[in-house]
Amino acid sequence: MAKKKVQNIPVFDLPGNRQFSFFNVNSDHKKHQYEPHRHNFYEIIFYRKVEGFQLIDFEEFEVRPGTWTFLSPGQVHQFHTGRMEGVILTFSAHFLLRSPDDKTFIKNNLLFHHPEYHPSFSIGGEDEGVMQSILDLMEKEYNRENPSPDILHGYLRLLLENADRAFRSTRMPVSVRDPRLLDRTRQIIALVEKNYHRHHNVTFYADAMHLTPKRANEISKEGTGITIMSLVHRRITLEAKRMIGYSDKSIKEISFNLGFEDPAYFSRFFKKNTGESPEVFRSKCSNSTRV
């Protein structure tokens, strides 16, 4: 693989300011080894025929025929595939979140914005046929002379609801399927996402939930398998990887952005959680498109 310098990872906008797009990838697209990139929109990829793997936030996932991938805004994504056929759906938050019910749905599903899950999975059995049928209906509507945004939105919600149900039944631990536990877990995750770069102690998150630190950690461990501080550390580490690997900010600047007053302490934190110093990690990203 050719060595290339990777700096300032590109952030893609929706093409032509479209709020929703349906794109067929056909067999003429023989090679997909794109540079790491980020989107400011949601993306769903369905692989009908494919060889290879993809990287999502520096984690490698094999892709096979029948794989569905759900990407949130801001995630780092990269294809490493050969011949590929499938469908790519792109849509904005504005298109998806049309009502309070839409916002509740996205908040409670596990397809997007979950630090412990990067949904990329195959859907089998009856669910597979249902998902394919929804895609076919969506494509027909999208290709009409005057497609209805309301109908497309309805098909998209239906697609996501079926995918979320299939994901919960096949990939989620049984212990996490309790609605009340899932709601509290999502509350913790939302708090961490909003505050990880400012607050690095469990007391802050427990107070925000009106719980003791012990009880907050019990809920976190039941819902995600790890403590609140482990969630915070994982989120800091992920953002540090993104900033170190794909921006030209100094390590000192990155450490301050992530809430560390001492850059040396940040470097020790990063090495403890990744096994590499920030400088080594940046060098690897600068010299290869694959981390």
KOLVEX-685085 format. One record per residue: residue in one letter; x, y, z of N, C-alpha, C in turn. Coordinates in steps of 0.02 Angstrom, whole numbers, padded with zeros to 5 digits, always signed. Example, Ala and Ser with C-alpha at 12.3 -4.5 7.8 and 13.67 -1.06 7.14 Angstrom:
2
A+00660-00284+00390+00615-00225+00390+00660-00165+00390 S+00642-00112+00354+00684-00053+00357+00645+00002+00394 
***
This chain:
291
M+00042-00060+00000+00000+00000+00000+00044+00063+00000 A+00027+00110-00042+00067+00171-00047+00063+00210+00018 K+00120+00239+00038+00122+00280+00098+00097+00350+00082 K+00052+00374+00124+00024+00440+00112+00017+00477+00178 K+00028+00540+00176+00019+00581+00236-00055+00596+00245 V-00080+00584+00304-00150+00597+00319-00154+00653+00370 Q-00181+00708+00350-00188+00765+00396-00256+00796+00386 N-00283+00822+00440-00347+00857+00437-00399+00817+00400 I-00420+00763+00431-00468+00717+00400-00527+00755+00372 P-00546+00741+00309-00600+00779+00278-00668+00764+00309 V-00710+00814+00312-00778+00807+00335-00824+00820+00276 F-00864+00770+00257-00906+00775+00198-00975+00802+00216 D-01001+00845+00173-01070+00869+00178-01114+00827+00132 L-01179+00832+00142-01225+00799+00096-01219+00830+00027 P-01218+00790-00027-01210+00817-00094-01266+00864-00113 G-01248+00923-00138-01298+00970-00161-01347+00992-00109 N-01327+00989-00046-01371+01008+00010-01435+00967+00013 R-01434+00907-00018-01492+00863-00013-01498+00836+00058 Q-01559+00831+00082-01570+00807+00149-01573+00730+00152 F-01584+00699+00093-01587+00626+00089-01563+00604+00020 S-01523+00551+00018-01499+00524-00045-01499+00448-00043 F-01516+00418-00099-01515+00345-00108-01468+00330-00166 F-01413+00295-00152-01361+00285-00202-01346+00211-00210 N-01353+00186-00272-01335+00117-00287-01261+00113-00305 V-01225+00069-00271-01155+00055-00290-01156-00009-00330 N-01130-00007-00392-01133-00066-00435-01065-00097-00445 S-01064-00151-00484-01003-00190-00492-00948-00153-00530 D-00965-00096-00561-00913-00057-00596-00866-00024-00546 H-00889-00016-00484-00846+00011-00432-00802-00046-00405 K-00745-00056-00437-00705-00115-00423-00661-00110-00362 K-00646-00050-00340-00600-00044-00283-00621+00016-00240 H-00625+00004-00176-00645+00057-00129-00596+00057-00071 Q-00542+00094-00078-00494+00101-00023-00486+00176-00009 Y-00541+00206+00013-00543+00277+00021-00503+00299+00082 E-00482+00361+00080-00449+00391+00138-00498+00394+00197 P-00473+00394+00258-00518+00404+00316-00556+00470+00307 H-00620+00469+00325-00662+00528+00317-00715+00529+00371 R-00747+00586+00379-00802+00594+00425-00860+00627+00388 H-00921+00616+00413-00980+00647+00385-01012+00693+00437 N-01049+00743+00414-01090+00781+00461-01164+00759+00454 F-01173+00698+00428-01240+00670+00418-01239+00596+00437 Y-01298+00565+00437-01304+00494+00450-01294+00455+00385 E-01270+00393+00392-01260+00352+00332-01276+00279+00349 I-01311+00247+00303-01325+00175+00307-01296+00143+00245 I-01257+00090+00255-01228+00054+00198-01253-00018+00200 F-01279-00042+00144-01298-00112+00138-01256-00144+00083 Y-01217-00194+00102-01172-00228+00056-01206-00290+00027 R-01220-00289-00038-01248-00349-00071-01192-00396-00092 K-01140-00369-00122-01081-00407-00141-01020-00367-00119 V-00972-00400-00087-00915-00362-00061-00860-00410-00042 E-00799-00385-00043-00741-00420-00018-00700-00371+00023 G-00683-00388+00084-00638-00344+00122-00664-00326+00191 F-00647-00265+00212-00665-00243+00279-00673-00167+00278 Q-00696-00140+00334-00701-00067+00343-00676-00049+00412 L-00653+00013+00419-00633+00039+00484-00685+00089+00507 I-00707+00081+00569-00753+00128+00601-00721+00150+00666 D-00702+00214+00670-00668+00240+00730-00610+00196+00750 F-00568+00179+00700-00505+00143+00710-00514+00069+00726 E-00576+00045+00724-00590-00026+00737-00608-00060+00672 E-00578-00119+00661-00588-00154+00597-00649-00200+00600 F-00691-00198+00548-00749-00240+00542-00749-00274+00474 E-00756-00340+00475-00762-00376+00413-00830-00361+00382 V-00832-00354+00315-00895-00344+00280-00905-00403+00232 R-00965-00431+00236-00983-00487+00194-01050-00471+00160 P-01068-00507+00108-01135-00497+00078-01189-00502+00131 G-01233-00452+00132-01287-00450+00182-01271-00408+00243 T-01212-00378+00245-01194-00335+00302-01228-00267+00297 W-01254-00243+00353-01281-00176+00360-01235-00137+00407 T-01220-00075+00390-01179-00032+00432-01215+00034+00444 F-01216+00056+00506-01251+00118+00525-01200+00167+00555 L-01190+00224+00522-01139+00272+00542-01171+00337+00566 S-01145+00362+00622-01168+00425+00650-01125+00483+00627 P-01152+00544+00628-01110+00602+00612-01049+00605+00657 G-00992+00619+00626-00930+00626+00664-00886+00565+00667 Q-00914+00506+00652-00873+00445+00656-00822+00444+00598 V-00763+00418+00614-00711+00409+00562-00724+00343+00527 H-00729+00346+00461-00745+00286+00422-00697+00279+00364 Q-00683+00217+00346-00638+00203+00289-00655+00135+00259 F-00662+00134+00193-00672+00071+00157-00604+00039+00142 H-00601-00027+00148-00546-00067+00122-00577-00127+00087 T-00610-00115+00031-00646-00169-00003-00626-00173-00076 G-00636-00232-00104-00627-00241-00175-00693-00228-00210 R-00713-00274-00255-00776-00265-00291-00834-00260-00242 M-00878-00213-00255-00932-00200-00207-00996-00182-00244 E-01051-00211-00221-01117-00192-00243-01161-00182-00182 G-01202-00131-00185-01245-00119-00127-01281-00053-00132 V-01303-00029-00074-01341+00033-00069-01311+00076-00014 I-01306+00141-00027-01286+00189+00024-01342+00240+00032 L-01367+00246+00093-01417+00297+00109-01384+00351+00151 T-01395+00413+00134-01370+00469+00173-01428+00516+00190 F-01428+00541+00251-01482+00586+00271-01460+00629+00328 S-01488+00688+00332-01469+00736+00384-01510+00724+00447 A-01486+00752+00502-01523+00749+00565-01590+00784+00557 H-01590+00839+00518-01652+00877+00507-01704+00834+00472 F-01682+00793+00423-01728+00750+00386-01757+00696+00431 L-01714+00667+00473-01736+00612+00516-01777+00635+00575 L-01756+00690+00607-01787+00710+00671-01841+00763+00658 R-01898+00740+00635-01952+00786+00617-02000+00799+00673 S-01999+00757+00724-02049+00763+00778-02017+00742+00843 P-02049+00759+00899-02024+00735+00964-02019+00658+00966 D-02065+00624+00932-02062+00551+00930-01999+00527+00895 D-01979+00560+00840-01917+00543+00805-01857+00551+00851 K-01856+00605+00889-01800+00618+00934-01796+00566+00990 T-01854+00545+01015-01855+00493+01066-01831+00427+01037 F-01851+00413+00975-01831+00351+00943-01755+00347+00935 I-01725+00401+00910-01652+00401+00900-01616+00398+00967 K-01644+00431+01017-01613+00431+01083-01611+00360+01112 N-01663+00320+01098-01670+00255+01130-01645+00197+01088 N-01629+00208+01024-01606+00152+00984-01531+00144+00993 L-01505+00087+00970-01434+00072+00979-01396+00074+00914 L-01427+00097+00860-01393+00099+00795-01345+00158+00789 F-01359+00211+00825-01319+00272+00819-01299+00297+00889 H-01242+00332+00891-01221+00370+00950-01213+00327+01013 H-01190+00265+01005-01180+00223+01064-01106+00205+01067 P-01071+00222+01122-00999+00211+01126-00979+00138+01129 E-01024+00094+01149-01007+00024+01157-01028-00019+01097 Y-01064+00010+01050-01086-00027+00991-01070+00013+00928 H-01040-00020+00879-01032+00009+00812-01072-00036+00765 P-01138-00024+00759-01179-00073+00724-01157-00085+00651 S-01129-00143+00640-01113-00169+00574-01125-00244+00579 F-01181-00267+00552-01202-00336+00565-01246-00361+00508 S-01254-00426+00505-01297-00457+00455-01365-00471+00486 I-01417-00464+00445-01485-00476+00466-01511-00536+00427 G-01532-00587+00461-01554-00647+00427-01628-00661+00437 G-01650-00718+00409-01718-00741+00418-01770-00694+00389 E-01827-00690+00423-01883-00650+00399-01865-00576+00398 D-01825-00553+00447-01806-00483+00450-01768-00461+00388 E-01727-00506+00360-01689-00489+00300-01736-00472+00242 G-01788-00512+00232-01836-00499+00179-01873-00434+00188 V-01891-00420+00251-01926-00357+00266-01882-00297+00250 M-01819-00300+00271-01773-00244+00258-01763-00234+00183 Q-01756-00287+00146-01748-00282+00073-01809-00251+00041 S-01869-00271+00064-01930-00243+00036-01936-00168+00049 I-01916-00147+00109-01918-00076+00125-01870-00037+00080 L-01810-00065+00069-01762-00033+00024-01790-00026-00046 D-01824-00078-00071-01853-00075-00138-01906-00021-00143 L-01949-00016-00092-02001+00036-00092-01969+00106-00089 M-01918+00112-00048-01884+00176-00041-01852+00197-00107 E-01820+00150-00142-01788+00166-00205-01840+00188-00257 K-01897+00153-00260-01949+00172-00308-01974+00242-00295 E-01985+00259-00232-02009+00326-00215-01956+00378-00231 Y-01894+00363-00214-01839+00411-00225-01830+00427-00299 N-01844+00378-00343-01833+00388-00414-01894+00416-00450 R-01948+00430-00415-02005+00464-00445-01985+00534-00467 E-02024+00562-00512-02010+00630-00536-02014+00680-00479 N-02064+00672-00435-02071+00715-00377-02079+00672-00314 P-02023+00646-00289-02028+00602-00230-02053+00640-00169 S-02091+00604-00127-02119+00635-00068-02071+00628-00009 P-02048+00684+00019-02006+00680+00079-02040+00644+00137 D-02106+00653+00142-02143+00621+00197-02142+00545+00190 I-02152+00521+00129-02151+00448+00117-02081+00420+00128 L-02031+00455+00103-01962+00433+00113-01944+00431+00187 H-01967+00482+00224-01955+00483+00296-01989+00424+00330 G-02050+00408+00308-02086+00352+00337-02050+00286+00324 Y-02025+00277+00262-01988+00216+00247-01923+00213+00288 L-01890+00270+00296-01828+00271+00335-01841+00252+00407 R-01893+00279+00438-01910+00260+00507-01924+00186+00511 L-01961+00160+00462-01978+00089+00462-01915+00046+00456 L-01869+00067+00413-01806+00031+00404-01766+00031+00469 L-01761+00089+00501-01722+00094+00563-01755+00055+00620 E-01820+00056+00624-01855+00020+00678-01844-00055+00670 N-01847-00080+00608-01836-00152+00597-01763-00170+00611 A-01717-00127+00590-01645-00141+00602-01630-00139+00677 D-01659-00092+00712-01647-00087+00784-01674-00149+00820 R-01732-00172+00800-01761-00232+00830-01717-00293+00817 A-01693-00300+00754-01650-00356+00737-01585-00353+00776 F-01558-00293+00784-01495-00285+00821-01503-00304+00894 R-01558-00282+00924-01569-00297+00994-01577-00373+01005 S-01611-00406+00959-01626-00477+00969-01566-00522+00955 T-01519-00498+00914-01463-00541+00895-01396-00521+00925 R-01387-00457+00941-01321-00434+00961-01317-00408+01033 M-01374-00389+01062-01374-00361+01129-01376-00414+01183 P-01338-00406+01237-01347-00451+01294-01418-00448+01321 V-01445-00504+01344-01513-00506+01368-01523-00456+01426 S-01471-00447+01467-01477-00405+01526-01488-00332+01508 V-01473-00312+01446-01479-00242+01427-01546-00227+01394 R-01588-00276+01386-01650-00266+01349-01706-00238+01391 D-01696-00232+01457-01747-00203+01500-01755-00129+01483 P-01816-00106+01467-01826-00036+01446-01802+00015+01497 R-01815+00002+01561-01795+00051+01612-01719+00056+01617 L-01687-00003+01615-01614-00002+01617-01585+00032+01556 L-01614+00018+01498-01590+00048+01436-01597+00124+01439 D-01653+00148+01467-01664+00220+01472-01612+00253+01517 R-01596+00223+01573-01546+00251+01618-01476+00247+01587 T-01464+00192+01551-01400+00185+01518-01390+00239+01465 R-01443+00252+01427-01439+00304+01376-01429+00373+01408 Q-01457+00383+01467-01448+00446+01502-01374+00455+01521 I-01343+00402+01545-01272+00405+01562-01231+00419+01500 I-01246+00384+01446-01208+00392+01384-01213+00464+01358 A-01274+00492+01361-01284+00561+01338-01245+00611+01381 L-01244+00599+01446-01207+00642+01491-01132+00639+01476 V-01107+00578+01464-01036+00570+01449-01019+00604+01383 E-01062+00595+01333-01049+00625+01268-01046+00701+01272 K-01087+00730+01313-01091+00803+01319-01035+00832+01362 N-01009+00792+01410-00965+00821+01460-00896+00788+01467 Y-00880+00738+01426-00818+00700+01436-00756+00744+01432 H-00758+00798+01393-00698+00839+01385-00692+00891+01441 R-00741+00893+01486-00737+00941+01541-00736+00908+01610 H-00772+00852+01616-00780+00820+01681-00755+00749+01680 H-00704+00735+01720-00671+00670+01720-00682+00632+01786 N-00735+00648+01823-00746+00613+01887-00818+00588+01890 V-00827+00532+01923-00892+00499+01924-00943+00539+01964 T-00920+00579+02012-00967+00617+02053-01010+00664+02012 F-00979+00697+01962-01017+00743+01919-01076+00706+01886 Y-01064+00648+01858-01116+00611+01821-01168+00583+01869 A-01147+00560+01927-01194+00535+01976-01240+00591+02001 D-01211+00650+02015-01251+00707+02038-01301+00727+01984 A-01281+00726+01921-01326+00746+01866-01385+00699+01861 M-01377+00637+01884-01431+00588+01882-01466+00580+01949 H-01445+00621+01998-01473+00619+02066-01465+00549+02096 L-01405+00521+02087-01389+00456+02113-01323+00459+02152 T-01311+00409+02192-01245+00403+02223-01196+00377+02170 P-01132+00391+02177-01083+00364+02129-01087+00288+02124 K-01099+00254+02181-01104+00181+02180-01161+00158+02137 R-01221+00188+02146-01280+00167+02107-01272+00185+02033 A-01243+00243+02018-01232+00263+01949-01186+00213+01914 N-01134+00192+01949-01088+00143+01920-01121+00075+01911 E-01165+00056+01958-01201-00007+01951-01243-00007+01887 I-01277+00048+01875-01319+00053+01814-01275+00050+01752 S-01220+00087+01754-01174+00088+01697-01148+00018+01682 K-01129-00019+01734-01101-00086+01723-01155-00134+01699 E-01216-00126+01724-01270-00169+01699-01286-00155+01626 G-01284-00090+01608-01304-00071+01540-01250-00075+01488 T-01187-00065+01508-01133-00063+01458-01078-00113+01474 G-01077-00139+01534-01024-00185+01553-00964-00152+01585 I-00963-00086+01588-00907-00049+01616-00932+00009+01659 T-00887+00037+01700-00905+00092+01744-00911+00157+01705 I-00938+00208+01738-00944+00274+01707-00875+00301+01689 M-00827+00293+01733-00760+00320+01718-00729+00284+01659 S-00743+00220+01652-00718+00184+01593-00750+00210+01530 L-00814+00227+01533-00848+00258+01476-00815+00325+01459 V-00802+00365+01510-00771+00431+01499-00701+00421+01468 H-00663+00376+01496-00595+00365+01470-00595+00339+01398 R-00643+00295+01382-00648+00271+01313-00666+00328+01266 R-00712+00371+01287-00733+00426+01243-00677+00476+01234 I-00639+00491+01287-00582+00535+01282-00530+00505+01234 T-00517+00440+01242-00467+00406+01200-00488+00408+01127 L-00551+00396+01113-00575+00398+01044-00565+00467+01014 E-00585+00519+01050-00578+00586+01023-00504+00605+01017 A-00464+00582+01064-00392+00595+01059-00363+00562+00996 K-00383+00501+00982-00360+00467+00920-00379+00507+00859 R-00441+00530+00857-00464+00570+00800-00422+00633+00791 M-00411+00668+00846-00376+00732+00843-00301+00723+00830 I-00272+00672+00862-00200+00660+00852-00186+00633+00782 G-00227+00585+00761-00215+00553+00696-00234+00595+00637 Y-00285+00637+00643-00312+00670+00584-00323+00745+00593 S-00278+00776+00630-00277+00850+00632-00205+00872+00643 D-00192+00934+00631-00124+00959+00640-00116+00997+00706 K-00164+00987+00753-00159+01018+00819-00101+00987+00857 S-00068+01027+00898-00014+01002+00939-00041+00958+00995 I+00001+00914+01021-00020+00870+01076-00041+00912+01136 K-00005+00967+01148-00023+01011+01203-00093+01040+01193 E-00108+01062+01133-00173+01091+01119-00228+01039+01126 I-00215+00979+01102-00264+00925+01108-00277+00908+01181 S-00224+00905+01220-00233+00889+01291-00277+00940+01326 F-00267+01005+01311-00309+01057+01341-00381+01051+01317 N-00390+01036+01252-00458+01029+01225-00497+00972+01259 L-00461+00922+01283-00492+00864+01314-00493+00868+01390 G-00477+00926+01417-00485+00937+01489-00425+00919+01532 F-00367+00912+01501-00306+00896+01539-00265+00959+01547 E-00249+00977+01609-00208+01036+01621-00134+01022+01609 D-00114+00959+01615-00044+00940+01607-00035+00896+01546 P-00004+00920+01492+00006+00880+01431+00044+00815+01445 A+00090+00815+01493+00127+00755+01508+00081+00701+01537 Y+00035+00723+01580-00014+00675+01608-00059+00648+01552 F-00079+00692+01506-00120+00669+01449-00083+00617+01409 S-00018+00627+01396+00021+00579+01358+00024+00511+01394 R+00031+00513+01459+00032+00450+01498-00037+00416+01494 F-00090+00456+01499-00158+00430+01494-00168+00397+01426 F-00147+00430+01373-00157+00403+01305-00118+00338+01295 K-00056+00336+01319-00016+00275+01311-00045+00218+01352 K-00070+00232+01411-00100+00180+01453-00161+00150+01419 N-00200+00190+01382-00262+00167+01352-00254+00142+01281 T-00198+00156+01249-00188+00133+01179-00126+00091+01171 G-00079+00094+01219-00016+00057+01212+00036+00095+01172 E+00019+00156+01150+00066+00196+01111+00065+00268+01135 S+00120+00302+01126+00123+00373+01142+00085+00411+01088 P+00062+00472+01103+00029+00513+01051+00073+00522+00989 E+00138+00531+00999+00183+00542+00943+00188+00481+00898 V+00191+00422+00928+00195+00360+00888+00130+00350+00850 F+00073+00362+00884+00008+00353+00851+00001+00401+00793 R+00022+00464+00802+00018+00513+00747+00063+00492+00689 S+00121+00466+00704+00167+00445+00651+00136+00389+00610 K+00103+00341+00643+00072+00286+00607+00016+00311+00561 C-00023+00359+00586-00078+00385+00545-00051+00426+00487 S+00005+00459+00497+00034+00502+00444+00066+00461+00388 N+00085+00399+00405+00122+00359+00356+00081+00303+00325 S+00018+00299+00343-00023+00246+00314-00096+00265+00320 T-00135+00244+00271-00207+00256+00274-00242+00206+00319 R-00205+00155+00340-00234+00106+00386-00199+00110+00452 V-00239+00120+00505-00210+00124+00572-00198+00054+00598 
***
